[in-house]
Amino acid sequence: MSGSEELRTGQCDDLKDKRAVVTGAGSGLGRSIAAGLSRAGATVGLLDIDAESTEETSAIIKKEQPIAQTMAITCDVTNETDVEKAFGALLKKWGGLDILVNAAGVAPAYRLVDLPVDKWRSALEVNLTGYFLAARAAAKIMIKQGNGGSIINISSKSGLQASKDNTAYNATKAGEIHMARGWALELGEYGIRVNSICPGNVFEGSKIWDREYIKASAKKYGIKPEEVIPYYVSRTALKCEIKGRDIANAVVFMCSDKASTITGQTLVADAGQVMVR
Ligand SMILES: NC(=O)c1ccc[n+]([C@@H]2O[C@H](COP(=O)([O-])OP(=O)(O)OC[C@H]3O[C@@H](n4cnc5c(N)ncnc54)[C@H](O)[C@@H]3O)[C@@H](O)[C@H]2O)c1
């Protein structure tokens, strides 16, 4: 397969024999990333609070790649027992773990003065406690097996550049990047790399970008709901809409040996909106 063909299809063997787990795999970016890891040869554990959509992701992956190995597990990432059980089940089935991608996330869009405290608290729980619990479970397994590993926190460009009416999202997405840096320092001696990926706006398949969220964004920028996607595209340097597969490609790269000396870093995949200095 030529290099450009490989990039288009995502089919490669960069992650052959690797065992991965993706949280939030039932929808949007988590689903795209799980499919991308699988196309790169990994077996993939699919964790999500929504059982039906997680099974759907598994079926989509298997339809595309009949030999793919997946395991769908219903798991609330904010629940310590759920997370421990899920990683225990994966360990039992596959005997180890090489990759964790934290992607289960929520984005309550409110102005500061309107943000209910329960929405703030639930965003901290999913976006921070959920990332922490999954990383803790994965790190314990990776340290014990002694083969290194890769942990990716899916943050956001909002983790680097605050956006309006997004208090809880801004705080938690910045927190995810900083947690990853600390974990990289702690886990480096075990050969475990920890990095963040900051996607730009990805509308494809996202439940965050539902009708209400699009309406809130339109209001924020004084445009019509149908103008929201073209508006965000116009803000990118590349003038293109980012797709789930673009983010999956970035994750596959970061988890592969091609990135073997990259840890504690933040890779921005946003078609050129936020320039990291
Ligand atoms: N779509 C974007 O524009 C965009 C941009 C930057 C970053 N992100 C990040 O990517 C990730 C996925 O976003 P998306 O747009 O695909 O959203 P999505 O809502 O489509 O997917 C999120 C998934 O997380 C699951 N989830 C929510 N709470 C959970 C919990 N407590 N336990 C387990 N699973 C839970 C949901 O069921 C859902 O399947 C999030 O972390 C988000 O911050 C998204």
The ligand as a Gaussian input file, in Angstrom:
#p B3LYP/6-31G(d) Opt

LIG

0 1
 N      -16.501000      17.081000      18.581000
 C      -15.661000      18.086000      18.768000
 O      -15.761000      19.151000      18.116000
 C      -14.544000      17.974000      19.766000
 C      -13.485000      18.870000      19.675000
 C      -12.451000      18.785000      20.590000
 C      -12.446000      17.797000      21.552000
 N      -13.503000      16.937000      21.630000
 C      -13.458000      15.915000      22.683000
 O      -13.640000      14.635000      22.121000
 C      -14.337000      13.795000      23.043000
 C      -15.570000      13.224000      22.358000
 O      -16.395000      14.283000      21.920000
 P      -17.578000      14.051000      20.859000
 O      -17.855000      15.361000      20.249000
 O      -17.249000      12.902000      20.008000
 O      -18.782000      13.737000      21.856000
 P      -19.924000      12.608000      21.866000
 O      -20.938000      13.121000      22.842000
 O      -20.352000      12.279000      20.503000
 O      -19.172000      11.361000      22.518000
 C      -18.900000      11.305000      23.894000
 C      -19.157000       9.889000      24.383000
 O      -18.819000       9.860000      25.777000
 C      -19.775000       9.063000      26.430000
 N      -19.847000       9.407000      27.858000
 C      -20.333000      10.547000      28.409000
 N      -20.282000      10.453000      29.751000
 C      -19.745000       9.239000      30.039000
 C      -19.453000       8.568000      31.245000
 N      -19.708000       9.107000      32.448000
 N      -18.887000       7.335000      31.161000
 C      -18.641000       6.773000      29.965000
 N      -18.929000       7.347000      28.795000
 C      -19.468000       8.578000      28.837000
 C      -21.084000       9.369000      25.713000
 O      -22.054000       8.344000      25.943000
 C      -20.630000       9.458000      24.271000
 O      -20.722000       8.216000      23.604000
 C      -14.669000      14.677000      24.255000
 O      -13.678000      14.483000      25.251000
 C      -14.588000      16.080000      23.686000
 O      -14.246000      17.039000      24.663000
 C      -14.551000      16.996000      20.753000

